[in-house]
Every structure is written in C-alpha cells, then in structure tokens.
Amino acid sequence: MLSLCVSLDVTAIRRQFPALQKSEQFVYLDTAASAQKPETVLRAMDAFSRQQYANVHRGLYPHSDEATDRYELARESVRSFVNAQHRAEIIFTKGTTESLNLIARSWGHATLKKGDAVALTLLEHHSNIVPWLQLKEEKGIEVVWIGIDEQGHVDRKELSRILRKGNIRLLSMTGLSNVLGIRPPIADIIAEAHRSEALVAIDAAQLIGHHAVSVQELDCDFLAFSGHKVYGPTGIGALYAKRELLRSMPPFLGGGMMIREVRQDGFIAADAPQKFEAGTPPIIEAVGLTAALEWLGKIQWKDIEAHEAALMKTAYATLKTIPGVRILGPRRFEEACGCVSFVCESAHPHDLSELLGQEGFCLRAGHHCAQPLHEHLGIPASLRVSLALYNTEEEVRSLGPAIMRAVKTLIG
Ligand SMILES: Cc1ncc(COP(=O)(O)O)c(C=O)c1O
C-alpha cells in the first residue's frame, strides 16, 4: 500500500539545484527526458577536471592512478546502487541507448539465429526497439510484440502464450514506461520468462530514478540505465549483465583499452568489463555519476516514493479538472509513477507545449520516442508531465490554469 506521508524537505532539496534558482518562472516537468543536476555533481566534476584529471588505466604516474581509482570507484558506486554481485558486471556506456545496443550487437549478434525471437512490449522506447529491428533485418530473427490493455498493463496472458512458443530467447522490456508511467511487475515477469528459458533485459532508464533497483533480487540478465536520468551527467550510463553472460559475449567496439594483446593478425580481448569499454571512457562523467549516486543515496527511497506519489495525485487531480483533457494510461494515480501523459481534444500537444513554455512550464510534447505505443493508442502525439523529487505540489497545481490559458489562446 502506497504511503502518502511525505517527509522530504523539498525546499532544502531545491536549494541544491542551481538550475532551479532562476528569477523568472521555471517549472521543470521534463525530468523523464533528463534530470537537473545538484550542485554536488557539478562541483565534483569541476574539481576533478581542475585538479585530478588524467586518462585512466594508462599512465603509471600518480595523477593517472588517482583518476583510475575515481573511475573504478564509479563502477563500485553503480554496482552498489543496483545491488549487483560483482563490480565486473557493470559496463560503462554512453547511456541506456548504447547499453541496449550493446546487448543486441554483442549478445544478440553472437547468439541469435534465424527463427529465434526477441519479445518486446508495446510500452517500449525506440532505443529498445530499433536495435532488435536491426537484428531482424540482419539475421532474420523474429521481433514479437506483447500487447497492453487500455491502461497500459502488459497483457500477461499474451506474454505467457508467446513464451510457451519456445523460441523467445530474450524478453527486453521497460521497468517503467516513459509515456504512461506504468510500472510492469518485472520481478514476476522475469521469473516467468526464466521458466521458459528466455533471458530478460530491463530498460531501467525511467525506473532507476524513482525506485530502488536490485538486479540480484530481480534476477534480470541485463539492465540498462543512463546517468542523466538519475541526477548525474549526460554521456555516461551503465549496462549490468550477469558475469557468465559477459564471459561469452564478444566485444562490441574495438580499440584501445578492450584488449589483452594485439598482433598483426589478430587480438585477444580483455576480460569484462574492459572488453566492452573501448577507447577513452567518460572519466569526468564517471566522477559526476558517483557524486549523483552518493547524493541520491542520502535520501530514503520511501521518502522519494511518497513525495512523488503525492505529486502524481496532484497531477491527476489537476488534469482531471481541465475540460477536454484525457489522461493516457492508468485510471488510478496510485498505479502511475514518474510521468503522466495526456491529450487535449481542442489543442495539439506541440502548440500547447510551446505556449506553456512561454510561461516557463517545461513539458515534453510528441511521441516521446514511443511511436508504436502512440500508434496503438491511436494518437500521433501527447503531452507529458514528468515528476522528480525537486518538484512541488504548487508547481503541479499551477499547471492547471496555465493549460486552460493556453487552450483559450489557441481556440480563441
Ligand atoms: C524508457 C527509456 N528508455 C530508453 C531511453 C533512452 O535513454 P538515453 O537517451 O539516455 O540513452 C529513454 C530516454 O528517455 C527512456 O525513457
């Protein structure tokens, strides 16, 4: 049962975000696209860049050793944050997109053959669709879609039926929809997929900033996320993969850092994680990510969840009072998390978003990189309100009159 007893000091949290200190109105409701960064992240990156920066795993001088320690500390921070068993199970990437591509390009390319299938849900973001469609073109694999009901719940009967077919090698699905805010019961689904001998990859791009994630408890085989959605910098993310999978997966990119030995006629790859981290990695960003995870780690998940649930309650209540607005996804606010999307019968989402933007309300309009979902919903685009621990109920409430003003301007 969700508790709405909020004990988060949002005023104190907001003070830690330089971007939220503007003198003009700035209501940032687009964290699902990217989160603002607390001062501590910016400072950590700045101080490291000024005082300790050097390339990692290369130099034998103290500066490079220290930089390497900081980079590997980031790996430990991520390991601990997602509760992986081994540090070597954490691969640094550019973000969720690259992590999901890594699974497809490495594991998928090496393992899947014609007749094998990858199952996706209709909730997926393009970054968890296109890599599999590319494999479909290249290797003739099947991409099988699992439907959802009108509120966004994954059709479990269809999932079971698809899994029983026996050719699903991987179920790759989101842990939290970036459009409907619905949170599929992934622990249950993973257990069911494993009973059918399918592996499971979780796209945790949205989930990671709203709920605790434990890859050991979930028992997922892969999990992908981005640093910038968890109050960290852009340009860094991670892929978690079980150690035994990483052992058999070929490298994704070739170059420096990922080898044990290179000869004129061949090379021997390093072990994971280096095997998958060719080239100079995002070192400064890794320091920023450590700072972000440390910062977030000081706040209790139950407080974040309670605050964001209260914001969601307000968002639902606010949107429901606006004539012509239709909320997409769960009917009950308790089932939505992180974001709520809607359409307004008298105004196009893009026009509304533009007018709201002029008043300082930052909301995303479009298909949110989920075109198959929008096609299924029978709409080309929607408006999305996404919520974070620095948002206030007043901000969410003030959106109601702002939307009404924008609609009035548009329809005259
Ligand atoms: C559910 C989901 N998956 C994947 C991504 C891609 O993340 P990134 O652009 O950081 O790689 C996003 C970004 O919004 C997302 O919401």
The ligand as a Gaussian input file, in Angstrom:
#p B3LYP/6-31G(d) Opt

LIG

0 1
 C       12.296000       4.207000     -21.189000
 C       13.501000       4.815000     -21.867000
 N       14.391000       4.014000     -22.440000
 C       15.497000       4.494000     -23.037000
 C       15.742000       5.839000     -23.086000
 C       16.985000       6.328000     -23.768000
 O       17.838000       6.933000     -22.842000
 P       19.135000       7.707000     -23.331000
 O       18.671000       8.714000     -24.339000
 O       19.692000       8.320000     -22.105000
 O       20.050000       6.699000     -23.936000
 C       14.825000       6.720000     -22.524000
 C       15.027000       8.177000     -22.608000
 O       14.142000       8.962000     -22.414000
 C       13.674000       6.196000     -21.882000
 O       12.771000       6.985000     -21.315000

